[in-house]
Amino acid sequence: NGVPFQRVEEGASLAVPLVDLSGEEDPYGEALRRMRLCLAEPADLSTGPLVRVALYRLAPSHHLFHQQVHHLAL
């Protein structure tokens, strides 16, 4: 109907998937590739999610945290 509204998800939780790339030939490059794919995927404003996260394991003590937040969720 064209009228802006806000919906707050009560009790919402955010799972952080751990993606182990330590066995890849180029774990950093693979993490970047996956992050780019995630960023290229549009957010559905009616169903979400408006926040996406992942933790990429590149080596036993080397990780990358990826956080993507739609500007409407800020």
TORDRENFI-880465 format. One record per atom (N, C-alpha, C, CB): residue in one letter; residue number from 1; x, y, z; atom name. Coordinates in nm, 2 decimals, always signed. Glycine has a CB too. Example, Ala and Ser with C-alpha at 12.3 -4.5 7.8 and 13.67 -1.06 7.14 Angstrom:
<atoms>
<resn->A; resi->1; u->+1.32; v->-0.57; w->+0.78; name->N>
<resn->A; resi->1; u->+1.23; v->-0.45; w->+0.78; name->CA>
<resn->A; resi->1; u->+1.32; v->-0.33; w->+0.78; name->C>
<resn->A; resi->1; u->+1.13; v->-0.45; w->+0.90; name->CB>
<resn->S; resi->2; u->+1.28; v->-0.22; w->+0.71; name->N>
<resn->S; resi->2; u->+1.37; v->-0.11; w->+0.71; name->CA>
<resn->S; resi->2; u->+1.29; v->+0.00; w->+0.79; name->C>
<resn->S; resi->2; u->+1.41; v->-0.06; w->+0.57; name->CB>
</atoms>
This chain:
<atoms>
<resn->N; resi->1; u->+0.08; v->-0.12; w->+0.00; name->N>
<resn->N; resi->1; u->+0.00; v->+0.00; w->+0.00; name->CA>
<resn->N; resi->1; u->+0.09; v->+0.13; w->+0.00; name->C>
<resn->N; resi->1; u->-0.09; v->+0.00; w->+0.12; name->CB>
<resn->G; resi->2; u->+0.22; v->+0.11; w->+0.00; name->N>
<resn->G; resi->2; u->+0.30; v->+0.23; w->-0.01; name->CA>
<resn->G; resi->2; u->+0.33; v->+0.30; w->+0.12; name->C>
<resn->G; resi->2; u->+0.25; v->+0.32; w->-0.11; name->CB>
<resn->V; resi->3; u->+0.28; v->+0.25; w->+0.23; name->N>
<resn->V; resi->3; u->+0.30; v->+0.31; w->+0.36; name->CA>
<resn->V; resi->3; u->+0.42; v->+0.24; w->+0.43; name->C>
<resn->V; resi->3; u->+0.18; v->+0.30; w->+0.45; name->CB>
<resn->P; resi->4; u->+0.53; v->+0.32; w->+0.46; name->N>
<resn->P; resi->4; u->+0.64; v->+0.25; w->+0.53; name->CA>
<resn->P; resi->4; u->+0.60; v->+0.20; w->+0.67; name->C>
<resn->P; resi->4; u->+0.75; v->+0.36; w->+0.55; name->CB>
<resn->F; resi->5; u->+0.67; v->+0.09; w->+0.71; name->N>
<resn->F; resi->5; u->+0.64; v->+0.03; w->+0.84; name->CA>
<resn->F; resi->5; u->+0.77; v->-0.04; w->+0.89; name->C>
<resn->F; resi->5; u->+0.52; v->-0.07; w->+0.83; name->CB>
<resn->Q; resi->6; u->+0.77; v->-0.06; w->+1.01; name->N>
<resn->Q; resi->6; u->+0.88; v->-0.13; w->+1.08; name->CA>
<resn->Q; resi->6; u->+0.83; v->-0.26; w->+1.14; name->C>
<resn->Q; resi->6; u->+0.95; v->-0.04; w->+1.18; name->CB>
<resn->R; resi->7; u->+0.90; v->-0.37; w->+1.13; name->N>
<resn->R; resi->7; u->+0.87; v->-0.49; w->+1.19; name->CA>
<resn->R; resi->7; u->+0.99; v->-0.54; w->+1.27; name->C>
<resn->R; resi->7; u->+0.82; v->-0.60; w->+1.09; name->CB>
<resn->V; resi->8; u->+0.97; v->-0.56; w->+1.40; name->N>
<resn->V; resi->8; u->+1.08; v->-0.61; w->+1.49; name->CA>
<resn->V; resi->8; u->+1.05; v->-0.75; w->+1.52; name->C>
<resn->V; resi->8; u->+1.08; v->-0.53; w->+1.62; name->CB>
<resn->E; resi->9; u->+1.15; v->-0.84; w->+1.49; name->N>
<resn->E; resi->9; u->+1.15; v->-0.98; w->+1.51; name->CA>
<resn->E; resi->9; u->+1.18; v->-1.01; w->+1.66; name->C>
<resn->E; resi->9; u->+1.24; v->-1.06; w->+1.42; name->CB>
<resn->E; resi->10; u->+1.08; v->-1.04; w->+1.73; name->N>
<resn->E; resi->10; u->+1.10; v->-1.08; w->+1.87; name->CA>
<resn->E; resi->10; u->+1.17; v->-1.21; w->+1.89; name->C>
<resn->E; resi->10; u->+0.97; v->-1.08; w->+1.95; name->CB>
<resn->G; resi->11; u->+1.27; v->-1.21; w->+1.97; name->N>
<resn->G; resi->11; u->+1.35; v->-1.34; w->+2.00; name->CA>
<resn->G; resi->11; u->+1.43; v->-1.39; w->+1.88; name->C>
<resn->G; resi->11; u->+1.25; v->-1.44; w->+2.04; name->CB>
<resn->A; resi->12; u->+1.46; v->-1.30; w->+1.79; name->N>
<resn->A; resi->12; u->+1.54; v->-1.34; w->+1.67; name->CA>
<resn->A; resi->12; u->+1.68; v->-1.38; w->+1.71; name->C>
<resn->A; resi->12; u->+1.54; v->-1.23; w->+1.56; name->CB>
<resn->S; resi->13; u->+1.73; v->-1.48; w->+1.65; name->N>
<resn->S; resi->13; u->+1.87; v->-1.53; w->+1.67; name->CA>
<resn->S; resi->13; u->+1.94; v->-1.53; w->+1.54; name->C>
<resn->S; resi->13; u->+1.87; v->-1.67; w->+1.74; name->CB>
<resn->L; resi->14; u->+2.07; v->-1.52; w->+1.56; name->N>
<resn->L; resi->14; u->+2.16; v->-1.52; w->+1.44; name->CA>
<resn->L; resi->14; u->+2.26; v->-1.63; w->+1.45; name->C>
<resn->L; resi->14; u->+2.22; v->-1.38; w->+1.42; name->CB>
<resn->A; resi->15; u->+2.25; v->-1.73; w->+1.37; name->N>
<resn->A; resi->15; u->+2.35; v->-1.84; w->+1.37; name->CA>
<resn->A; resi->15; u->+2.47; v->-1.79; w->+1.29; name->C>
<resn->A; resi->15; u->+2.29; v->-1.97; w->+1.32; name->CB>
<resn->V; resi->16; u->+2.59; v->-1.83; w->+1.34; name->N>
<resn->V; resi->16; u->+2.72; v->-1.79; w->+1.27; name->CA>
<resn->V; resi->16; u->+2.77; v->-1.92; w->+1.22; name->C>
<resn->V; resi->16; u->+2.82; v->-1.72; w->+1.36; name->CB>
<resn->P; resi->17; u->+2.76; v->-1.95; w->+1.09; name->N>
<resn->P; resi->17; u->+2.81; v->-2.08; w->+1.03; name->CA>
<resn->P; resi->17; u->+2.96; v->-2.07; w->+1.03; name->C>
<resn->P; resi->17; u->+2.75; v->-2.10; w->+0.89; name->CB>
<resn->L; resi->18; u->+3.03; v->-2.18; w->+1.06; name->N>
<resn->L; resi->18; u->+3.17; v->-2.19; w->+1.05; name->CA>
<resn->L; resi->18; u->+3.20; v->-2.27; w->+0.92; name->C>
<resn->L; resi->18; u->+3.24; v->-2.26; w->+1.18; name->CB>
<resn->V; resi->19; u->+3.27; v->-2.20; w->+0.83; name->N>
<resn->V; resi->19; u->+3.30; v->-2.26; w->+0.70; name->CA>
<resn->V; resi->19; u->+3.45; v->-2.29; w->+0.70; name->C>
<resn->V; resi->19; u->+3.26; v->-2.17; w->+0.58; name->CB>
<resn->D; resi->20; u->+3.49; v->-2.42; w->+0.71; name->N>
<resn->D; resi->20; u->+3.63; v->-2.46; w->+0.71; name->CA>
<resn->D; resi->20; u->+3.69; v->-2.46; w->+0.57; name->C>
<resn->D; resi->20; u->+3.65; v->-2.59; w->+0.78; name->CB>
<resn->L; resi->21; u->+3.78; v->-2.37; w->+0.54; name->N>
<resn->L; resi->21; u->+3.84; v->-2.36; w->+0.41; name->CA>
<resn->L; resi->21; u->+3.99; v->-2.40; w->+0.42; name->C>
<resn->L; resi->21; u->+3.83; v->-2.22; w->+0.35; name->CB>
<resn->S; resi->22; u->+4.03; v->-2.45; w->+0.54; name->N>
<resn->S; resi->22; u->+4.17; v->-2.48; w->+0.56; name->CA>
<resn->S; resi->22; u->+4.23; v->-2.58; w->+0.47; name->C>
<resn->S; resi->22; u->+4.19; v->-2.52; w->+0.70; name->CB>
<resn->G; resi->23; u->+4.15; v->-2.66; w->+0.41; name->N>
<resn->G; resi->23; u->+4.20; v->-2.76; w->+0.32; name->CA>
<resn->G; resi->23; u->+4.20; v->-2.72; w->+0.17; name->C>
<resn->G; resi->23; u->+4.11; v->-2.88; w->+0.32; name->CB>
<resn->E; resi->24; u->+4.16; v->-2.59; w->+0.15; name->N>
<resn->E; resi->24; u->+4.16; v->-2.54; w->+0.01; name->CA>
<resn->E; resi->24; u->+4.30; v->-2.50; w->-0.03; name->C>
<resn->E; resi->24; u->+4.07; v->-2.42; w->+0.00; name->CB>
<resn->E; resi->25; u->+4.33; v->-2.50; w->-0.16; name->N>
<resn->E; resi->25; u->+4.46; v->-2.46; w->-0.21; name->CA>
<resn->E; resi->25; u->+4.49; v->-2.31; w->-0.17; name->C>
<resn->E; resi->25; u->+4.48; v->-2.49; w->-0.36; name->CB>
<resn->D; resi->26; u->+4.39; v->-2.23; w->-0.19; name->N>
<resn->D; resi->26; u->+4.40; v->-2.09; w->-0.16; name->CA>
<resn->D; resi->26; u->+4.28; v->-2.05; w->-0.07; name->C>
<resn->D; resi->26; u->+4.40; v->-2.00; w->-0.29; name->CB>
<resn->P; resi->27; u->+4.29; v->-2.08; w->+0.06; name->N>
<resn->P; resi->27; u->+4.17; v->-2.05; w->+0.15; name->CA>
<resn->P; resi->27; u->+4.13; v->-1.91; w->+0.15; name->C>
<resn->P; resi->27; u->+4.21; v->-2.10; w->+0.29; name->CB>
<resn->Y; resi->28; u->+4.22; v->-1.81; w->+0.15; name->N>
<resn->Y; resi->28; u->+4.19; v->-1.67; w->+0.15; name->CA>
<resn->Y; resi->28; u->+4.11; v->-1.64; w->+0.02; name->C>
<resn->Y; resi->28; u->+4.31; v->-1.58; w->+0.16; name->CB>
<resn->G; resi->29; u->+4.16; v->-1.68; w->-0.09; name->N>
<resn->G; resi->29; u->+4.09; v->-1.65; w->-0.22; name->CA>
<resn->G; resi->29; u->+3.95; v->-1.72; w->-0.23; name->C>
<resn->G; resi->29; u->+4.17; v->-1.71; w->-0.34; name->CB>
<resn->E; resi->30; u->+3.94; v->-1.84; w->-0.17; name->N>
<resn->E; resi->30; u->+3.81; v->-1.90; w->-0.17; name->CA>
<resn->E; resi->30; u->+3.71; v->-1.83; w->-0.07; name->C>
<resn->E; resi->30; u->+3.82; v->-2.05; w->-0.12; name->CB>
<resn->A; resi->31; u->+3.76; v->-1.78; w->+0.04; name->N>
<resn->A; resi->31; u->+3.68; v->-1.70; w->+0.13; name->CA>
<resn->A; resi->31; u->+3.63; v->-1.57; w->+0.06; name->C>
<resn->A; resi->31; u->+3.75; v->-1.66; w->+0.26; name->CB>
<resn->L; resi->32; u->+3.72; v->-1.51; w->-0.01; name->N>
<resn->L; resi->32; u->+3.68; v->-1.38; w->-0.09; name->CA>
<resn->L; resi->32; u->+3.57; v->-1.42; w->-0.19; name->C>
<resn->L; resi->32; u->+3.80; v->-1.32; w->-0.15; name->CB>
<resn->R; resi->33; u->+3.59; v->-1.53; w->-0.26; name->N>
<resn->R; resi->33; u->+3.50; v->-1.57; w->-0.37; name->CA>
<resn->R; resi->33; u->+3.36; v->-1.59; w->-0.30; name->C>
<resn->R; resi->33; u->+3.54; v->-1.70; w->-0.44; name->CB>
<resn->R; resi->34; u->+3.35; v->-1.66; w->-0.19; name->N>
<resn->R; resi->34; u->+3.22; v->-1.69; w->-0.13; name->CA>
<resn->R; resi->34; u->+3.16; v->-1.56; w->-0.07; name->C>
<resn->R; resi->34; u->+3.24; v->-1.79; w->-0.01; name->CB>
<resn->M; resi->35; u->+3.24; v->-1.47; w->-0.02; name->N>
<resn->M; resi->35; u->+3.19; v->-1.34; w->+0.03; name->CA>
<resn->M; resi->35; u->+3.13; v->-1.26; w->-0.08; name->C>
<resn->M; resi->35; u->+3.30; v->-1.26; w->+0.10; name->CB>
<resn->R; resi->36; u->+3.20; v->-1.26; w->-0.20; name->N>
<resn->R; resi->36; u->+3.15; v->-1.18; w->-0.31; name->CA>
<resn->R; resi->36; u->+3.01; v->-1.24; w->-0.36; name->C>
<resn->R; resi->36; u->+3.25; v->-1.19; w->-0.43; name->CB>
<resn->L; resi->37; u->+3.00; v->-1.38; w->-0.36; name->N>
<resn->L; resi->37; u->+2.88; v->-1.44; w->-0.40; name->CA>
<resn->L; resi->37; u->+2.77; v->-1.40; w->-0.30; name->C>
<resn->L; resi->37; u->+2.89; v->-1.59; w->-0.40; name->CB>
<resn->C; resi->38; u->+2.80; v->-1.39; w->-0.17; name->N>
<resn->C; resi->38; u->+2.70; v->-1.35; w->-0.07; name->CA>
<resn->C; resi->38; u->+2.65; v->-1.21; w->-0.10; name->C>
<resn->C; resi->38; u->+2.75; v->-1.37; w->+0.07; name->CB>
<resn->L; resi->39; u->+2.75; v->-1.12; w->-0.12; name->N>
<resn->L; resi->39; u->+2.72; v->-0.98; w->-0.15; name->CA>
<resn->L; resi->39; u->+2.64; v->-0.96; w->-0.27; name->C>
<resn->L; resi->39; u->+2.85; v->-0.90; w->-0.15; name->CB>
<resn->A; resi->40; u->+2.65; v->-1.05; w->-0.37; name->N>
<resn->A; resi->40; u->+2.58; v->-1.03; w->-0.50; name->CA>
<resn->A; resi->40; u->+2.44; v->-1.08; w->-0.49; name->C>
<resn->A; resi->40; u->+2.65; v->-1.11; w->-0.61; name->CB>
<resn->E; resi->41; u->+2.41; v->-1.16; w->-0.38; name->N>
<resn->E; resi->41; u->+2.27; v->-1.21; w->-0.36; name->CA>
<resn->E; resi->41; u->+2.18; v->-1.10; w->-0.30; name->C>
<resn->E; resi->41; u->+2.27; v->-1.34; w->-0.27; name->CB>
<resn->P; resi->42; u->+2.07; v->-1.06; w->-0.37; name->N>
<resn->P; resi->42; u->+1.99; v->-0.96; w->-0.31; name->CA>
<resn->P; resi->42; u->+1.91; v->-1.00; w->-0.19; name->C>
<resn->P; resi->42; u->+1.89; v->-0.91; w->-0.42; name->CB>
<resn->A; resi->43; u->+1.89; v->-0.91; w->-0.10; name->N>
<resn->A; resi->43; u->+1.81; v->-0.94; w->+0.02; name->CA>
<resn->A; resi->43; u->+1.66; v->-0.92; w->-0.01; name->C>
<resn->A; resi->43; u->+1.85; v->-0.84; w->+0.14; name->CB>
<resn->D; resi->44; u->+1.58; v->-1.01; w->+0.03; name->N>
<resn->D; resi->44; u->+1.44; v->-1.00; w->+0.02; name->CA>
<resn->D; resi->44; u->+1.38; v->-0.92; w->+0.14; name->C>
<resn->D; resi->44; u->+1.37; v->-1.15; w->+0.01; name->CB>
<resn->L; resi->45; u->+1.34; v->-0.80; w->+0.11; name->N>
<resn->L; resi->45; u->+1.29; v->-0.72; w->+0.22; name->CA>
<resn->L; resi->45; u->+1.17; v->-0.77; w->+0.30; name->C>
<resn->L; resi->45; u->+1.26; v->-0.58; w->+0.17; name->CB>
<resn->S; resi->46; u->+1.09; v->-0.85; w->+0.24; name->N>
<resn->S; resi->46; u->+0.97; v->-0.90; w->+0.30; name->CA>
<resn->S; resi->46; u->+1.00; v->-1.03; w->+0.39; name->C>
<resn->S; resi->46; u->+0.86; v->-0.93; w->+0.20; name->CB>
<resn->T; resi->47; u->+1.10; v->-1.10; w->+0.35; name->N>
<resn->T; resi->47; u->+1.12; v->-1.23; w->+0.42; name->CA>
<resn->T; resi->47; u->+1.26; v->-1.23; w->+0.49; name->C>
<resn->T; resi->47; u->+1.11; v->-1.35; w->+0.33; name->CB>
<resn->G; resi->48; u->+1.35; v->-1.15; w->+0.45; name->N>
<resn->G; resi->48; u->+1.49; v->-1.15; w->+0.50; name->CA>
<resn->G; resi->48; u->+1.57; v->-1.26; w->+0.46; name->C>
<resn->G; resi->48; u->+1.48; v->-1.15; w->+0.65; name->CB>
<resn->P; resi->49; u->+1.68; v->-1.28; w->+0.51; name->N>
<resn->P; resi->49; u->+1.74; v->-1.21; w->+0.62; name->CA>
<resn->P; resi->49; u->+1.80; v->-1.08; w->+0.58; name->C>
<resn->P; resi->49; u->+1.84; v->-1.29; w->+0.70; name->CB>
<resn->L; resi->50; u->+1.81; v->-0.98; w->+0.66; name->N>
<resn->L; resi->50; u->+1.87; v->-0.85; w->+0.63; name->CA>
<resn->L; resi->50; u->+2.01; v->-0.85; w->+0.69; name->C>
<resn->L; resi->50; u->+1.79; v->-0.73; w->+0.69; name->CB>
<resn->V; resi->51; u->+2.05; v->-0.95; w->+0.77; name->N>
<resn->V; resi->51; u->+2.18; v->-0.96; w->+0.82; name->CA>
<resn->V; resi->51; u->+2.23; v->-1.10; w->+0.79; name->C>
<resn->V; resi->51; u->+2.18; v->-0.93; w->+0.98; name->CB>
<resn->R; resi->52; u->+2.35; v->-1.11; w->+0.74; name->N>
<resn->R; resi->52; u->+2.41; v->-1.24; w->+0.71; name->CA>
<resn->R; resi->52; u->+2.55; v->-1.24; w->+0.76; name->C>
<resn->R; resi->52; u->+2.41; v->-1.27; w->+0.55; name->CB>
<resn->V; resi->53; u->+2.59; v->-1.35; w->+0.82; name->N>
<resn->V; resi->53; u->+2.73; v->-1.36; w->+0.88; name->CA>
<resn->V; resi->53; u->+2.78; v->-1.50; w->+0.85; name->C>
<resn->V; resi->53; u->+2.73; v->-1.33; w->+1.03; name->CB>
<resn->A; resi->54; u->+2.92; v->-1.51; w->+0.85; name->N>
<resn->A; resi->54; u->+2.99; v->-1.64; w->+0.84; name->CA>
<resn->A; resi->54; u->+3.13; v->-1.62; w->+0.90; name->C>
<resn->A; resi->54; u->+2.99; v->-1.68; w->+0.69; name->CB>
<resn->L; resi->55; u->+3.18; v->-1.73; w->+0.95; name->N>
<resn->L; resi->55; u->+3.32; v->-1.73; w->+1.00; name->CA>
<resn->L; resi->55; u->+3.39; v->-1.83; w->+0.91; name->C>
<resn->L; resi->55; u->+3.32; v->-1.77; w->+1.15; name->CB>
<resn->Y; resi->56; u->+3.49; v->-1.78; w->+0.84; name->N>
<resn->Y; resi->56; u->+3.57; v->-1.87; w->+0.75; name->CA>
<resn->Y; resi->56; u->+3.70; v->-1.90; w->+0.82; name->C>
<resn->Y; resi->56; u->+3.60; v->-1.79; w->+0.62; name->CB>
<resn->R; resi->57; u->+3.72; v->-2.03; w->+0.83; name->N>
<resn->R; resi->57; u->+3.85; v->-2.08; w->+0.89; name->CA>
<resn->R; resi->57; u->+3.95; v->-2.10; w->+0.78; name->C>
<resn->R; resi->57; u->+3.83; v->-2.21; w->+0.97; name->CB>
<resn->L; resi->58; u->+4.06; v->-2.02; w->+0.78; name->N>
<resn->L; resi->58; u->+4.16; v->-2.03; w->+0.68; name->CA>
<resn->L; resi->58; u->+4.27; v->-2.13; w->+0.72; name->C>
<resn->L; resi->58; u->+4.22; v->-1.90; w->+0.64; name->CB>
<resn->A; resi->59; u->+4.30; v->-2.13; w->+0.85; name->N>
<resn->A; resi->59; u->+4.40; v->-2.21; w->+0.91; name->CA>
<resn->A; resi->59; u->+4.36; v->-2.23; w->+1.06; name->C>
<resn->A; resi->59; u->+4.55; v->-2.15; w->+0.90; name->CB>
<resn->P; resi->60; u->+4.42; v->-2.32; w->+1.13; name->N>
<resn->P; resi->60; u->+4.38; v->-2.34; w->+1.27; name->CA>
<resn->P; resi->60; u->+4.37; v->-2.21; w->+1.36; name->C>
<resn->P; resi->60; u->+4.48; v->-2.43; w->+1.34; name->CB>
<resn->S; resi->61; u->+4.45; v->-2.12; w->+1.34; name->N>
<resn->S; resi->61; u->+4.44; v->-1.99; w->+1.42; name->CA>
<resn->S; resi->61; u->+4.42; v->-1.87; w->+1.33; name->C>
<resn->S; resi->61; u->+4.56; v->-1.98; w->+1.51; name->CB>
<resn->H; resi->62; u->+4.37; v->-1.88; w->+1.21; name->N>
<resn->H; resi->62; u->+4.35; v->-1.77; w->+1.12; name->CA>
<resn->H; resi->62; u->+4.21; v->-1.78; w->+1.06; name->C>
<resn->H; resi->62; u->+4.45; v->-1.77; w->+1.01; name->CB>
<resn->H; resi->63; u->+4.12; v->-1.68; w->+1.09; name->N>
<resn->H; resi->63; u->+3.98; v->-1.68; w->+1.05; name->CA>
<resn->H; resi->63; u->+3.95; v->-1.54; w->+0.99; name->C>
<resn->H; resi->63; u->+3.89; v->-1.71; w->+1.17; name->CB>
<resn->L; resi->64; u->+3.84; v->-1.54; w->+0.91; name->N>
<resn->L; resi->64; u->+3.78; v->-1.42; w->+0.86; name->CA>
<resn->L; resi->64; u->+3.64; v->-1.42; w->+0.90; name->C>
<resn->L; resi->64; u->+3.80; v->-1.41; w->+0.70; name->CB>
<resn->F; resi->65; u->+3.59; v->-1.31; w->+0.95; name->N>
<resn->F; resi->65; u->+3.45; v->-1.29; w->+0.99; name->CA>
<resn->F; resi->65; u->+3.38; v->-1.21; w->+0.88; name->C>
<resn->F; resi->65; u->+3.43; v->-1.23; w->+1.13; name->CB>
<resn->H; resi->66; u->+3.28; v->-1.26; w->+0.82; name->N>
<resn->H; resi->66; u->+3.20; v->-1.18; w->+0.72; name->CA>
<resn->H; resi->66; u->+3.07; v->-1.14; w->+0.78; name->C>
<resn->H; resi->66; u->+3.19; v->-1.27; w->+0.59; name->CB>
<resn->Q; resi->67; u->+3.04; v->-1.01; w->+0.77; name->N>
<resn->Q; resi->67; u->+2.91; v->-0.96; w->+0.81; name->CA>
<resn->Q; resi->67; u->+2.86; v->-0.87; w->+0.70; name->C>
<resn->Q; resi->67; u->+2.93; v->-0.88; w->+0.95; name->CB>
<resn->Q; resi->68; u->+2.73; v->-0.90; w->+0.67; name->N>
<resn->Q; resi->68; u->+2.66; v->-0.83; w->+0.56; name->CA>
<resn->Q; resi->68; u->+2.53; v->-0.78; w->+0.62; name->C>
<resn->Q; resi->68; u->+2.64; v->-0.91; w->+0.43; name->CB>
<resn->V; resi->69; u->+2.51; v->-0.65; w->+0.63; name->N>
<resn->V; resi->69; u->+2.39; v->-0.59; w->+0.68; name->CA>
<resn->V; resi->69; u->+2.32; v->-0.50; w->+0.58; name->C>
<resn->V; resi->69; u->+2.42; v->-0.51; w->+0.82; name->CB>
<resn->H; resi->70; u->+2.20; v->-0.52; w->+0.55; name->N>
<resn->H; resi->70; u->+2.13; v->-0.43; w->+0.46; name->CA>
<resn->H; resi->70; u->+2.11; v->-0.30; w->+0.53; name->C>
<resn->H; resi->70; u->+1.99; v->-0.49; w->+0.42; name->CB>
<resn->H; resi->71; u->+2.12; v->-0.19; w->+0.45; name->N>
<resn->H; resi->71; u->+2.11; v->-0.05; w->+0.51; name->CA>
<resn->H; resi->71; u->+1.98; v->-0.03; w->+0.58; name->C>
<resn->H; resi->71; u->+2.14; v->+0.05; w->+0.40; name->CB>
<resn->L; resi->72; u->+1.88; v->-0.09; w->+0.55; name->N>
<resn->L; resi->72; u->+1.75; v->-0.07; w->+0.62; name->CA>
<resn->L; resi->72; u->+1.75; v->-0.13; w->+0.76; name->C>
<resn->L; resi->72; u->+1.63; v->-0.14; w->+0.54; name->CB>
<resn->A; resi->73; u->+1.84; v->-0.22; w->+0.79; name->N>
<resn->A; resi->73; u->+1.85; v->-0.28; w->+0.92; name->CA>
<resn->A; resi->73; u->+1.94; v->-0.20; w->+1.01; name->C>
<resn->A; resi->73; u->+1.90; v->-0.42; w->+0.91; name->CB>
<resn->L; resi->74; u->+2.00; v->-0.10; w->+0.96; name->N>
<resn->L; resi->74; u->+2.09; v->-0.02; w->+1.05; name->CA>
<resn->L; resi->74; u->+2.02; v->+0.09; w->+1.12; name->C>
<resn->L; resi->74; u->+2.20; v->+0.05; w->+0.96; name->CB>
</atoms>
